[in-house]
Amino acid sequence: MTPRPLALSPSRANDYQQCPLKYRLRTIDKLPEPKTVAQVKGTLVHAALEDIHALERDERTYPAAVKRLKPNWEKMCSEDPELVELVPDVELYDFLVECRSLLRGYFEMENPQAFDSDEIELYVNAVLPNGVPVRGFIDRVDIAPSGEIRVVDYKTGKKPSPRFSHEAKFQMRFYALVYWRLFDVIPHQLRLMYLKVIDSMCLSPSKEELEYFERDLGELWAKIEGDGKSGVFRPKTSKLCGWCHFQDLCPAWGGTPPEYPGWPGSVAD
């Protein structure tokens, strides 16, 4: 099977910036990693929110969102039976209570009966003018009657302090840039909704800001391509190493990476 050409997403960009070897093992070698309860919780809450925004306005209620948890959970488990081991039946009630709390946080932040979204789970896949291939999913796009565009992303974890908000802002600018290049309109607002703490992070990007960001993405992608073609992805140690599932394959921790499978190329090649 021919490997799928690579493209940059916010998460893969973050992987490379954290540790080039982690990027390689996750993106090129595609080594499996165990899911976490937090990740699965986020996936389930996202699915419930996607469902309610597809309903008629008067049906978009908190009870309706809660009712979407169990069907979506059953679907997720049928597609990935290992989830039953991650969240066994004896822990399922508490797990769903936490998901309901996150949904409650959403309804305290906005009233979905007051507007209709233009796009839900919008898949974007493009090559930027500077040759960087990009792809990803935007949780929601809203278009106001005045024509103003809002790009929205749901977060089920804690809101980062200003000191550690770089990754969040990177994601927001990434999707604003991709939306602009695809549809020739710069979003007026980027909003990350932190459901757990009932708080938001918002940005209003300018054309100049996105042009600078596009340049930075070009430099980042050039580094990734250079490593990919040479086969040398160096490890980068940090406090995050303690949470990395690839420590036993990392030379910085006495491990040996698997044989390099080769650069699969990108959609821009």
C-alpha positions in Angstrom: 0.0 0.0 0.0 1.4 3.4 -1.0 1.8 5.6 2.1 -0.6 8.6 2.3 1.2 11.8 1.4 2.0 13.9 4.5 0.4 17.3 5.3 0.8 19.7 8.2 -1.9 20.0 10.9 -1.8 21.8 14.2 -1.2 18.6 16.2 1.6 17.4 13.8 3.2 20.8 13.8 3.2 20.7 17.6 4.7 17.2 17.6 7.7 18.3 15.5 8.2 21.5 17.5 8.2 19.4 20.7 10.5 16.6 19.4 11.3 15.8 15.7 11.7 12.1 16.6 8.3 12.0 18.1 6.9 13.5 14.9 8.7 10.8 12.9 7.5 7.9 15.0 3.9 9.1 15.1 3.5 10.4 11.6 5.8 8.5 9.3 6.3 5.2 11.2 2.7 5.5 12.4 3.4 3.5 15.6 0.3 2.8 17.7 -0.2 4.6 21.0 -2.7 3.9 23.8 -5.7 6.2 24.0 -6.3 8.1 27.2 -9.6 8.6 29.0 -9.2 12.4 28.4 -8.9 11.9 24.7 -11.9 9.6 24.5 -14.0 11.9 26.6 -13.2 14.8 24.2 -14.2 12.7 21.2 -17.5 11.8 22.8 -18.4 15.3 23.8 -17.4 16.6 20.3 -19.7 14.0 18.8 -22.7 15.0 21.0 -22.2 18.7 20.1 -21.9 17.9 16.4 -25.2 16.0 16.7 -27.2 18.8 18.4 -26.0 21.5 15.9 -27.5 19.3 13.1 -30.9 19.4 14.8 -33.6 22.1 14.3 -33.1 25.1 16.6 -35.9 24.3 19.1 -34.4 20.8 19.5 -30.9 22.0 20.5 -31.3 21.6 24.3 -29.0 20.3 27.0 -31.2 17.2 27.6 -31.0 16.4 23.9 -27.2 16.7 24.0 -27.0 14.4 27.0 -29.2 11.8 25.2 -26.6 11.7 22.4 -23.8 10.5 24.7 -24.8 6.8 25.1 -25.6 6.2 21.3 -22.3 7.8 20.4 -20.4 5.9 23.0 -21.9 2.6 21.8 -20.9 3.5 18.2 -17.3 4.4 19.3 -17.0 1.0 21.2 -18.3 -0.9 18.2 -15.6 0.7 16.1 -12.9 0.3 18.7 -13.6 -2.5 21.2 -10.5 -1.6 23.3 -12.5 1.4 24.6 -14.5 -1.0 26.8 -11.2 -1.9 28.6 -10.2 1.8 28.9 -13.6 2.7 30.4 -15.0 -0.5 31.9 -18.7 -0.8 32.8 -18.0 -0.1 36.5 -16.5 3.3 35.6 -18.9 4.2 32.8 -21.4 6.1 34.9 -18.8 8.4 36.3 -17.3 8.8 32.9 -20.7 9.9 31.4 -21.3 12.2 34.3 -18.1 14.0 33.5 -19.2 14.2 29.8 -22.5 15.7 30.9 -20.7 18.3 33.0 -18.7 19.4 29.9 -22.0 19.6 27.9 -23.5 21.7 30.6 -20.5 24.0 30.4 -21.1 24.4 26.7 -24.8 25.4 27.2 -23.7 27.9 29.9 -21.4 29.6 27.3 -23.8 30.0 24.4 -27.4 29.3 23.3 -27.3 27.1 20.2 -31.0 27.8 19.5 -30.1 31.4 18.7 -28.1 30.8 15.5 -27.4 28.2 12.8 -23.8 27.1 12.0 -22.6 27.3 8.4 -20.3 24.3 8.8 -19.9 21.5 11.4 -16.7 19.4 11.4 -15.4 21.1 8.3 -12.6 19.1 6.7 -10.0 21.3 5.1 -7.3 20.0 2.8 -5.1 22.4 0.7 -1.7 23.5 -0.4 -0.8 27.0 0.7 0.7 29.5 -1.8 4.2 28.8 -0.4 3.8 25.1 -1.0 3.0 23.8 2.5 0.3 21.1 2.4 -2.2 21.4 5.2 -5.2 19.5 6.4 -7.4 19.2 9.5 -11.0 19.5 10.9 -12.6 22.8 12.1 -15.2 22.0 14.7 -17.6 24.8 13.6 -17.9 27.8 11.3 -20.5 30.5 12.0 -21.5 33.2 9.6 -23.4 36.2 11.0 -26.2 37.9 9.1 -23.7 40.8 8.6 -21.3 38.3 6.9 -18.7 38.2 9.7 -17.2 34.7 10.1 -16.4 33.0 13.4 -14.2 29.8 13.6 -15.0 27.8 16.7 -13.1 24.9 18.4 -14.2 23.0 21.5 -11.7 22.1 24.2 -12.5 19.7 27.0 -9.3 20.2 29.0 -8.1 23.1 31.2 -7.5 26.6 29.7 -3.8 27.2 29.5 -2.3 30.2 31.3 -1.1 33.0 29.1 2.5 31.8 29.5 1.5 28.4 28.0 -1.0 29.5 25.4 1.3 29.3 22.4 -0.1 25.9 21.2 -3.7 27.1 21.4 -3.0 30.3 19.5 -1.0 28.3 16.9 -4.1 26.2 16.3 -6.3 29.2 16.0 -4.1 31.0 13.5 -3.5 27.8 11.5 -7.2 27.3 10.8 -7.8 31.0 10.2 -5.0 30.9 7.6 -6.3 27.8 5.9 -9.9 29.2 5.8 -8.6 32.4 4.3 -6.6 30.6 1.6 -9.5 28.3 0.8 -12.4 30.8 0.8 -10.6 34.2 0.3 -12.1 35.5 3.5 -10.3 36.1 6.8 -12.3 35.0 9.8 -13.3 37.9 12.0 -13.0 35.9 15.2 -11.3 32.7 16.3 -12.8 31.2 19.4 -11.6 28.3 21.6 -14.4 27.3 24.0 -13.0 25.7 27.2 -16.0 23.8 28.4 -14.6 22.5 31.6 -13.9 26.0 33.0 -16.6 27.8 31.0 -14.2 30.3 29.5 -13.0 31.2 26.0 -9.9 32.3 24.3 -10.5 34.6 21.3 -8.4 36.2 18.6 -9.1 38.5 15.7 -6.3 38.0 13.2 -5.2 40.6 10.7 -4.0 39.9 7.1 -0.4 40.8 8.1 -0.5 38.5 11.1 -1.6 35.5 8.9 1.0 36.3 6.3 3.7 36.2 8.9 2.2 33.0 10.3 2.2 31.5 6.8 5.9 32.3 6.4 6.6 30.6 9.7 4.7 27.5 8.6 6.8 27.5 5.4 10.0 27.5 7.5 8.7 24.7 9.7 7.6 22.5 6.8 11.0 23.0 5.1 12.7 21.6 8.3 10.3 18.6 8.3 11.0 17.9 4.6 14.7 18.2 5.2 14.6 15.7 8.0 12.3 13.4 6.1 14.5 13.2 3.1 17.7 12.7 5.1 16.0 10.3 7.5 17.4 12.1 10.5 14.8 13.2 13.1 16.7 14.2 16.2 15.2 13.7 19.7 14.5 16.8 21.8 14.3 16.2 25.5 12.0 18.2 27.8 9.7 17.9 30.7 7.2 16.3 28.3 9.4 13.2 27.9 7.8 11.7 30.9 4.4 11.5 29.1 5.9 10.1 25.8 5.0 6.6 24.8 8.1 6.3 22.7 10.8 6.6 25.4 12.0 3.0 24.8 12.7 3.8 21.2 14.5 7.1 21.9 18.3 7.4 21.8 18.1 10.1 24.5 16.7 7.4 26.8 18.9 4.6 25.7 16.5 3.3 23.0 16.9 2.6 19.3 14.3 3.7 16.8 13.0 1.2 14.2 14.5 1.2 10.7 13.4 4.4 8.9 10.6 3.5 6.5 11.5 6.4 4.1 9.9 9.8 3.3 6.4 9.2 1.9 6.3 12.6 0.3 3.6 15.2 0.7 0.5 16.3 -1.2 2.6 19.2 -2.5 5.2 17.0 -4.1 
